[in-house]
Amino acid sequence: MLKGFREFIMRGNVIDLAVAVVIGAAFTGVVNSIVANLFTPLIGAIFDAESLDEAMILPLPGGGGLKFGAVLGSIITFLIVAAVVYFVFVLPINKMKEMQEAKRKAGVEDAADVAAPVTELDLLTEIRDALVASEDKQLR
């Protein structure tokens, strides 16, 4: 039972996933800092508010309100994360896959150009033909 679990854990995919989760958690802090310290003040200045959480609030009767600014901040955070993941991970991986596919196709085409391997029967046939040809020359 433990052997199967150990094999599962030691597979590259699980370890890669664990590394990705740790890096993603660290990256989230960076993105949140960029949004909170750069984008939020800029957009807050545009809407004359201290932060996005305080901008674009639609008051509701009875207190409270709809905080469109907070939603906008979350959308900005998502777009930044999605852009970084796409440009840092997805594009390079797709490019690498394309290159491997091109190499694989070139390898298949090269293999088709190479003659089929010579079998034992082919060699024996060549030897027989050579012996017959040499006997014909000796008889003449």
WOJONOR-V476922 format. One record per backbone hydrogen bond with DSSP energy under -0.5 kcal/mol. CO is the residue of the C=O (numbers start at 1). NH is the residue of the N-H. If there is no record, write none. Layout:
# WOJONOR-V476922
co=CO nh=NH
co=CO nh=NH
This chain:
# WOJONOR-V476922
co=1 nh=5
co=2 nh=6
co=3 nh=7
co=4 nh=8
co=5 nh=9
co=6 nh=10
co=7 nh=11
co=8 nh=11
co=11 nh=14
co=11 nh=15
co=12 nh=16
co=13 nh=17
co=14 nh=18
co=15 nh=19
co=16 nh=20
co=17 nh=21
co=18 nh=22
co=19 nh=23
co=20 nh=24
co=21 nh=25
co=22 nh=26
co=23 nh=27
co=24 nh=28
co=25 nh=29
co=26 nh=30
co=27 nh=31
co=28 nh=32
co=29 nh=33
co=30 nh=34
co=31 nh=35
co=32 nh=36
co=33 nh=37
co=34 nh=38
co=34 nh=39
co=35 nh=40
co=38 nh=42
co=39 nh=43
co=40 nh=44
co=41 nh=45
co=42 nh=46
co=43 nh=47
co=44 nh=49
co=45 nh=48
co=51 nh=54
co=51 nh=55
co=52 nh=55
co=55 nh=69
co=56 nh=58
co=56 nh=68
co=57 nh=59
co=58 nh=66
co=60 nh=63
co=64 nh=60
co=65 nh=67
co=66 nh=58
co=66 nh=68
co=67 nh=71
co=68 nh=72
co=69 nh=73
co=70 nh=74
co=71 nh=75
co=72 nh=76
co=73 nh=77
co=74 nh=78
co=75 nh=79
co=76 nh=80
co=77 nh=81
co=78 nh=82
co=79 nh=83
co=80 nh=84
co=81 nh=85
co=82 nh=86
co=83 nh=87
co=84 nh=88
co=85 nh=89
co=85 nh=90
co=86 nh=91
co=89 nh=93
co=90 nh=94
co=91 nh=95
co=92 nh=96
co=93 nh=97
co=94 nh=98
co=95 nh=99
co=96 nh=100
co=97 nh=101
co=98 nh=102
co=99 nh=103
co=100 nh=104
co=101 nh=105
co=102 nh=106
co=103 nh=107
co=104 nh=108
co=105 nh=109
co=106 nh=110
co=107 nh=111
co=108 nh=112
co=109 nh=113
co=110 nh=114
co=119 nh=123
co=120 nh=124
co=121 nh=125
co=122 nh=126
co=123 nh=127
co=124 nh=128
co=125 nh=129
co=126 nh=130
co=127 nh=131
co=128 nh=132
co=129 nh=133
co=130 nh=134
co=131 nh=135
co=132 nh=136
co=133 nh=137
co=134 nh=138
co=135 nh=139
co=136 nh=140
